[in-house]
Amino acid sequence: MAPVNEGIPQAGGSAAAHITAVTSADGSSPACGSGFLQLDVAEAPVGGKADWLTRRLRQAIADGRLTVGSRLPATRVLAAELRVSRGVVTEAYRRLTEDGQVEGRRRSGTVVVAAPAVAAGSVPSRGPALLQRAAPGALFAGEPGADVFDALRTAPARVDFTPGQPDLAAFPRAAWLRAERSVLAELSPEHLGYGDPRGAMPLRRAVARWLAHSRGILVQPAEVLIVAGTAQALTLLPPVLRADGIDRVAVEDPGSLGTRQHLRNGALATPPVPVDEAGVRVDALRATGARAVLLTPAHQFPTGVVTCGERRRELLRWTEDGGLVLEDDYDAEHRYDRPPTPALRALVADRVCYLGSVSKLLAPALRIGWMVPPPHYREALIDAKRFTDLGNAALPQLVLARLMESGELERHLRMLRGRHRRRRDAMLGAVAEHLPGAVVHGAAAGLHLTVTYAADVPDTELAAAALDRGVKCQPLSWHRLRPGRPGLVLGYAATPPGVIADGLTTIGEALRELA
C-alpha cells in the first residue's frame, strides 16, 4: 500500500464531504480542501464506492481542481468525512497510483504527480461550454492548416490521445539533475562560448555509440550533425536538396501531416506513395518520378507497418538508380511484441539521410535531435545549421551526452517500455470493448495505435464529437492525401490506463450517436 499522510479526522463529518485541509508539521496546508472536491457519497452505487471515488478523483486531476503537486487527504481523514470504510479510500488511491497519477511519499503523503495536459485557464467539461471554447467543429472542418497542431494542442480536454507524446511525467528529473550538476562541476569556461555548429563533440560521440548498439548504424562522430529536433532537420534539408536539383520529395500515404507541412514549407512538392501491409510501394514510388522520398520504415506513421525485407531490397535498388531516402526513425526504440528492425541507414550510407531525436525518448521540449546525412550533403547541411542558429545550446547537449554514456538513458528506456506496454494493453482492451468491429493497426511498437472503423461516419466528425466531450485525438484523414477508410490515430503513452478506458468509452459513445 502506498504511504499516506495520516492527519486527524474532523468531527461531525457529513454525507457531502467537504474535504477539510489538514495542517502539516511545518504549518503548511495541502492543496486540496473543501473548496475543491465536494464529494457526495450518496452518488455512489451500492457496492461501487471505490469505483465512484476513483472516477471523481481522476476528474478532479483532469480538470485542474487537483493540480500536480497537490497532496491528497489521509485515507483515515477522507474515509471519516465520507463515512465509508478506510478500504474504499485505500483502493481508490491504489488505482490512481497504478495509473501513475499519484504516488505515496514517506513524509508528504499521497501526492498528484501527473495530469492530462489542459490549456491554461480552462476547466474542461462536457457539453456546449467546451464546444464554444475549443470550437471542435471548426478545428476539424476543411483542410488542416499550418497551425492546426497548435490549435489542437491548446484545446482543453480531460483525456489527451495526441499521438507521438511519450510519458512526460516519467521524465528522469533526478538523473538529469545529477548529470547537469556533474557537467557544470567539470565545465571549463571555454565551453560556455560559441561552440561547433555540428554539435558538442561529447554528444556526437554518444550519439554515434547509441546508433551503433540500438540501430545497427556504424558512423563516426564527425558524420553526426546535432539539430533542434527532426523538425529543424526538415527545415535545413529543402534548400540543400533544391540546390541539388531535387524539387519533389515523395511521402508515404497515409503519412505524417506534420512532416508533409515542413517539406511544403521548404517549397518542395510532396507526391503521395501508397503504403500497404509490406511498407511503401516502390513501384508507385518509381512512378512519381521523385528523386527523394521520406520514409518511416521501422514503424510507419500512422499505420505501424514495418517495411519488409523484399521492399527494403527494392528500395536499395531504387537508391542505386539515384534515389535518396530521408529516413525518419522517430520512435523505433519503443517496441513490445517484435524484435528490433535495423535502420535503412545501416544497409546503405551514401543514399540515406538518417533523422532521429530524443523527443520520443525523453521530451520534445529538449529540442535535441541528430542527422546522419550522406557525405555529399554534409558540408552544405553544416553551413545551413551554422547560418540558422550557430548550433544547439551546449549545456543540454553535454547533459544528454552524460546520460547516454552513463547508461541512464538506456535504463530510462527499459522502464518506459514496460510502462508504455501496460498502457498499450489498456488501450487495446478498451478499443475491443468500446469500439467493437474496429481494426487496430500498429500495436506491436511505438507510442500510438491507429484504429479504423466501418461506420459511415467521417473521422473528422468523430474527432470533433470526441473533443466536444473532452477527448482529444487526431482523425486518420488528416494524414491521408487520397481517400481511405475512416479512423483515428490514438496516442497512449502519456495517458494512464484508467484514463484510457474513460476516453475510449467516450469515443465509443460518440461514434454510436453519430452512426
C-alpha positions in Angstrom: 0.0 0.0 0.0 1.2 3.5 -0.8 2.3 5.5 2.2 -0.3 8.2 3.1 -0.4 11.3 5.2 -2.1 10.4 8.4 -4.0 13.5 9.5 -6.6 13.8 12.3 -10.2 13.3 11.2 -12.5 16.2 11.7 -15.5 15.7 13.9 -19.0 15.8 12.6 -18.4 14.8 9.0 -21.5 14.9 6.7 -22.6 12.8 3.8 -21.5 15.6 1.4 -17.8 15.5 2.4 -16.1 18.9 2.2 -12.5 17.6 2.4 -11.0 19.6 5.2 -7.5 20.9 5.0 -5.0 19.1 7.2 -2.2 21.2 8.6 1.2 19.6 8.2 4.0 19.6 10.7 5.6 22.7 9.1 2.3 24.6 9.2 1.5 24.4 5.5 -1.8 23.1 4.2 -2.4 20.5 1.5 -3.5 22.0 -1.8 -6.8 20.0 -1.7 -9.7 21.1 0.5 -13.4 21.7 0.9 -13.4 24.2 -2.0 -12.2 21.6 -4.5 -14.0 18.2 -4.2 -17.4 18.4 -2.7 -18.0 14.7 -2.8 -21.4 13.3 -2.0 -21.2 9.6 -1.2 -24.9 9.3 -1.9 -24.0 9.4 -5.6 -22.0 6.2 -5.3 -23.8 3.0 -6.4 -24.3 0.2 -3.9 -21.1 -1.9 -3.9 -19.3 0.6 -6.1 -17.9 3.2 -3.8 -14.3 2.6 -4.7 -15.1 2.9 -8.4 -17.0 6.1 -7.8 -14.3 7.7 -5.7 -11.6 6.8 -8.2 -13.6 8.4 -11.0 -14.2 11.6 -9.0 -10.5 11.9 -8.1 -9.5 11.3 -11.7 -11.9 14.0 -12.8 -10.5 16.4 -10.3 -7.0 15.8 -11.5 -8.0 16.1 -15.2 -10.0 19.4 -14.8 -7.3 21.1 -12.7 -9.0 21.1 -9.3 -6.2 18.8 -8.1 -3.0 20.1 -9.8 0.3 18.3 -10.0 1.9 18.6 -6.5 -1.4 18.6 -4.7 -1.5 16.4 -1.6 -4.5 14.1 -1.1 -6.1 13.8 2.3 -5.0 10.9 4.5 -7.1 7.8 4.0 -8.5 7.9 7.6 -9.4 11.6 7.1 -11.2 11.1 3.8 -12.9 7.9 5.0 -14.2 9.7 8.1 -15.5 12.6 6.0 -17.3 10.3 3.6 -18.4 7.9 6.3 -17.1 4.9 4.3 -14.6 2.2 5.2 -10.9 3.2 5.0 -10.5 0.3 2.5 -12.6 2.2 0.0 -10.3 5.2 0.0 -7.2 3.0 0.1 -8.4 1.1 -3.0 -9.1 4.4 -4.9 -5.6 5.7 -4.1 -4.1 2.3 -5.1 -5.8 2.5 -8.6 -4.6 6.1 -9.1 -1.1 5.0 -8.1 -1.2 2.2 -10.7 -2.3 4.7 -13.3 0.7 6.9 -12.5 -1.3 9.9 -11.5 -0.4 9.8 -7.8 2.4 8.4 -5.7 2.9 7.9 -2.0 5.8 9.8 -0.4 7.0 8.9 3.1 6.7 12.3 4.7 4.4 14.1 2.3 1.6 11.6 2.0 -0.1 10.8 -1.3 0.7 13.5 -4.0 -0.6 14.1 -7.5 2.3 13.6 -9.9 0.7 13.6 -13.4 -2.3 15.1 -15.1 -3.6 15.3 -18.6 -2.5 18.4 -20.5 -5.2 21.1 -20.4 -5.0 24.7 -21.7 -4.2 27.2 -19.0 -7.2 28.9 -17.6 -9.7 26.4 -18.9 -11.8 23.9 -17.0 -12.8 21.2 -19.4 -16.2 19.7 -19.1 -18.8 18.1 -21.3 -21.4 20.0 -23.2 -21.8 23.3 -25.1 -19.4 25.3 -22.9 -16.5 23.1 -24.1 -17.7 23.3 -27.7 -17.6 27.1 -27.6 -14.1 27.2 -26.1 -12.5 24.5 -28.3 -14.6 25.0 -31.4 -14.1 21.4 -32.4 -16.3 21.7 -35.4 -14.2 24.5 -36.8 -10.9 22.8 -35.8 -11.7 19.7 -37.9 -13.5 21.4 -40.8 -11.8 21.6 -44.2 -8.1 21.1 -44.9 -5.9 21.3 -41.8 -3.8 24.5 -41.9 -0.2 25.1 -40.8 -1.4 26.0 -37.2 -3.7 23.0 -36.8 -1.5 21.2 -34.3 -1.0 24.3 -32.2 -4.8 24.8 -32.1 -5.4 21.1 -31.1 -2.6 21.3 -28.5 -4.2 24.3 -26.8 -7.8 22.9 -27.0 -8.9 21.9 -23.5 -9.6 18.2 -22.9 -9.8 15.9 -19.9 -8.3 13.0 -21.9 -5.5 13.6 -24.4 -4.8 10.9 -27.0 -2.5 13.1 -29.1 0.0 10.7 -30.9 3.7 11.0 -30.6 3.9 12.1 -26.9 5.9 10.0 -24.5 5.1 9.8 -20.8 6.3 13.2 -19.8 5.5 12.5 -16.2 8.3 9.9 -16.3 11.0 12.3 -17.4 14.1 11.3 -15.4 14.3 14.6 -13.5 16.7 13.3 -10.8 19.0 11.7 -13.3 19.0 14.8 -15.4 19.8 17.0 -12.4 22.6 14.8 -11.3 24.1 14.8 -14.8 23.7 18.6 -15.1 25.5 19.1 -11.8 28.3 16.8 -12.8 28.7 18.6 -16.1 28.7 22.0 -14.5 31.3 21.0 -12.0 33.6 19.9 -14.7 32.8 22.5 -17.4 35.6 24.8 -18.5 34.9 28.4 -19.3 35.6 28.0 -23.0 32.6 25.6 -23.2 30.3 28.5 -22.4 31.3 30.3 -25.5 30.2 29.8 -29.1 30.5 26.1 -30.0 30.8 23.9 -33.0 27.7 24.3 -35.3 27.9 20.5 -35.8 27.2 20.0 -32.1 29.2 19.3 -29.0 31.7 16.5 -29.6 30.7 14.6 -26.4 27.2 14.3 -27.7 28.2 13.4 -31.2 30.4 10.6 -29.8 27.5 9.4 -27.6 25.0 9.5 -30.4 27.4 7.5 -32.7 27.6 4.8 -30.0 23.9 4.9 -29.4 23.1 4.4 -33.0 25.7 1.6 -33.2 24.2 -0.5 -30.4 20.5 0.4 -30.8 20.0 0.9 -34.6 22.9 -1.0 -36.1 24.3 2.2 -37.7 28.1 2.4 -37.8 29.2 6.1 -38.0 32.0 8.3 -36.8 31.2 11.3 -34.6 32.3 13.6 -37.5 29.4 12.2 -39.5 26.7 13.3 -36.9 25.1 16.7 -37.0 23.2 17.8 -33.9 19.9 19.7 -34.7 17.0 21.1 -32.8 14.8 18.0 -33.4 13.7 16.4 -36.6 11.6 19.5 -37.3 14.7 21.5 -37.8 16.3 18.8 -39.9 13.3 19.1 -42.2 13.8 22.8 -42.3 17.5 22.6 -43.2 17.1 20.0 -45.9 14.9 21.7 -48.5 17.3 24.4 -49.7 20.1 21.8 -49.8 18.0 19.4 -51.8 16.8 22.2 -54.2 20.4 23.2 -54.8 21.0 19.6 -56.0 18.1 19.8 -58.4 15.5 18.0 -56.2 12.2 19.8 -56.0 10.0 16.9 -55.0 10.1 14.6 -52.0 7.6 11.7 -52.2 5.8 10.9 -49.0 4.0 7.9 -47.6 0.2 7.8 -47.9 -1.0 7.7 -45.2 1.9 9.6 -43.7 2.6 12.3 -41.2 0.7 15.6 -41.9 3.3 17.5 -39.9 6.2 16.1 -41.9 4.4 17.0 -45.1 3.8 20.5 -43.9 7.5 21.0 -43.2 8.5 19.9 -46.6 6.0 22.0 -48.3 7.1 25.0 -46.2 10.5 24.4 -47.8 9.0 24.8 -51.3 9.1 21.0 -52.0 6.3 19.2 -53.7 5.1 16.0 -51.9 3.7 13.4 -54.2 1.9 10.6 -52.3 3.1 7.0 -52.5 0.7 4.3 -51.1 1.6 2.1 -48.2 0.3 -1.4 -47.8 1.0 -4.2 -45.3 4.6 -4.6 -46.6 5.5 -1.0 -46.5 5.8 1.7 -49.1 5.1 0.5 -52.7 8.4 1.0 -54.5 6.7 0.6 -57.9 4.4 3.5 -57.1 7.4 5.5 -55.9 9.2 5.0 -59.2 6.0 6.1 -61.0 6.1 9.5 -59.2 9.5 10.4 -60.8 10.6 11.9 -57.5 14.3 11.6 -56.8 13.8 11.6 -53.0 11.3 10.0 -50.6 10.7 10.5 -46.8 10.0 7.2 -45.1 9.4 5.8 -41.6 10.4 2.2 -42.3 10.9 0.9 -38.8 7.4 1.8 -37.6 5.4 3.6 -40.4 3.4 6.5 -39.2 0.5 6.2 -38.7 -0.2 2.6 -39.7 2.7 1.0 -37.8 3.7 -1.2 -40.7 7.3 -2.4 -40.8 8.9 -2.3 -44.2 9.5 -6.0 -45.1 12.8 -7.4 -46.4 11.7 -7.6 -50.1 10.5 -3.9 -50.1 13.8 -2.9 -48.5 15.7 -4.6 -51.3 13.5 -2.8 -53.8 14.3 0.5 -52.1 18.0 -0.3 -52.2 17.7 -0.9 -55.9 15.9 2.4 -56.3 18.7 4.2 -54.4 21.2 2.6 -56.7 19.4 4.3 -59.6 20.0 7.7 -57.9 17.2 7.8 -55.3 17.6 9.4 -51.9 15.8 8.2 -48.8 15.2 10.6 -45.9 14.7 8.1 -43.0 12.7 9.4 -40.1 13.4 7.0 -37.3 11.0 8.7 -35.0 10.1 6.1 -32.4 11.9 2.9 -33.3 13.2 2.3 -29.8 9.7 1.7 -28.5 8.8 -1.9 -29.3 6.9 -4.5 -27.4 6.0 -7.6 -29.4 8.6 -7.8 -32.1 12.4 -7.8 -32.4 14.2 -4.6 -33.4 14.2 -3.7 -37.1 17.5 -2.4 -38.5 17.6 1.1 -39.9 17.9 1.5 -43.6 21.0 3.7 -43.0 22.6 0.6 -41.6 22.3 -1.0 -45.0 23.3 1.9 -47.3 25.1 5.0 -46.3 25.6 7.1 -49.4 21.9 7.4 -50.3 20.2 7.6 -46.9 19.9 10.7 -44.7 19.1 9.4 -41.2 17.0 11.6 -38.8 16.4 10.9 -35.1 15.8 12.7 -31.8 15.1 12.3 -28.1 11.6 13.8 -28.4 10.0 10.3 -28.0 12.7 9.1 -25.6 12.8 12.0 -23.1 10.7 15.1 -24.0 10.0 17.2 -27.1 10.8 20.3 -25.1 14.5 19.5 -25.1 14.7 20.2 -28.8 17.6 17.8 -29.4 17.9 15.6 -32.4 20.5 14.4 -34.9 21.1 13.9 -38.6 23.5 11.5 -40.3 23.5 12.8 -43.9 25.1 11.3 -47.0 28.7 12.6 -47.4 27.9 14.8 -50.4 25.3 16.7 -48.4 27.2 17.0 -45.1 29.1 20.3 -45.6 26.0 22.1 -47.1 23.9 21.0 -44.1 26.6 22.1 -41.6 26.6 25.5 -43.4 22.8 25.6 -43.2 22.9 24.9 -39.5 25.6 27.4 -38.9 23.7 30.2 -40.5 20.4 29.2 -38.8 21.5 29.3 -35.2 25.3 28.7 -34.8 24.5 25.4 -33.2 22.3 24.0 -30.4 22.7 25.2 -26.8 25.8 23.5 -25.4 24.7 22.6 -21.8 21.7 20.4 -22.7 23.9 18.6 -25.2 26.5 17.8 -22.6 23.9 16.7 -20.1 22.3 14.4 -22.6 25.7 13.0 -23.5 26.4 12.2 -19.9 23.0 10.4 -19.6 23.8 8.4 -22.7 27.4 7.5 -21.6 26.4 6.6 -18.1 23.7 4.2 -19.1 20.9 6.3 -17.5 19.1 6.8 -20.9 19.1 3.0 -21.6 17.7 2.4 -18.1 15.0 5.0 -18.7 14.1 3.4 -22.0 13.7 0.0 -20.4 11.4 1.5 -17.7 9.4 3.3 -20.4 8.9 0.1 -22.4 7.2 -1.6 -19.5 5.1 1.4 -18.7 4.1 2.0 -22.3 3.3 -1.7 -22.9 0.8 -1.6 -20.0 -0.8 1.5 -21.5 -0.9 -0.1 -24.9 -2.6 -3.2 -23.5 -5.1 -1.0 -21.7 -5.9 0.8 -25.0 -6.3 -2.5 -26.9 -8.7 -3.8 -24.2 -10.7 -0.5 -24.3 -10.9 -0.5 -28.1 -12.2 -4.1 -28.1 -14.8 -3.2 -25.5 -16.0 0.2 -26.7 -15.3 0.1 -30.5 -16.4 -3.5 -31.4 -15.6 -4.3 -35.0 -12.8 -1.6 -35.2 -9.5 -2.7 -36.7 -6.3 -1.9 -34.8 -3.1 -1.2 -36.7 0.5 -0.9 -35.4 0.1 -2.3 -31.9 3.5 -4.1 -31.8 5.6 -0.9 -31.3 5.5 2.8 -31.0 3.5 5.3 -28.9 0.2 5.2 -30.7 -2.4 3.0 -32.3 -4.4 3.6 -35.5 -8.0 2.4 -35.3 -10.2 2.2 -38.4 -13.9 1.5 -38.3 -16.7 0.5 -40.8 -19.3 3.0 -39.7 -20.3 5.6 -42.4 -19.1 8.5 -40.1 -16.3 10.8 -41.3 -13.4 10.6 -38.9 -13.2 14.4 -38.7 -16.8 14.4 -37.3 -15.9 11.7 -34.8 -12.8 13.6 -33.7 -14.9 16.8 -33.3 -17.6 14.9 -31.3 -14.9 13.4 -29.1 -13.4 16.8 -28.4 -16.8 18.2 -27.7 -17.0 15.5 -25.0 -13.5 16.3 -23.6 -11.4 13.7 -25.5 -8.6 14.8 -27.8 -7.4 12.7 -30.8 -6.5 13.1 -34.5 -8.5 11.9 -37.4 -6.7 9.5 -39.8 -7.8 11.6 -42.8 -5.5 14.4 -41.6 -2.6 12.1 -42.5 -4.0 11.0 -45.9 -3.7 12.5 -49.3 -6.0 10.0 -51.0 -9.4 8.7 -49.8 -9.4 5.8 -47.4 -11.2 4.1 -44.6 -12.1 6.4 -41.7 -10.2 6.1 -38.5 -8.5 7.7 -35.5 -4.8 8.0 -34.5 -4.7 7.5 -30.7 -1.6 8.1 -28.6 -1.5 6.1 -25.4 2.0 6.6 -23.9 1.2 9.8 -22.0 -2.2 8.5 -20.6 -2.7 6.3 -17.5 -4.7 3.1 -18.1 -7.8 4.3 -16.2 -8.0 7.5 -18.2 -7.5 5.5 -21.4 -10.6 3.4 -20.6 -12.6 6.6 -19.9 -11.5 8.2 -23.2 -12.4 5.2 -25.3 -15.8 4.9 -23.5 -16.5 8.5 -24.7 -15.3 7.9 -28.2 -17.5 4.8 -28.4 -20.5 6.7 -27.2 -19.8 9.5 -29.8 -19.5 7.0 -32.6 -22.7 5.3 -31.7 -24.6 8.6 -31.6 -23.2 9.8 -34.9 -23.9 6.4 -36.6 
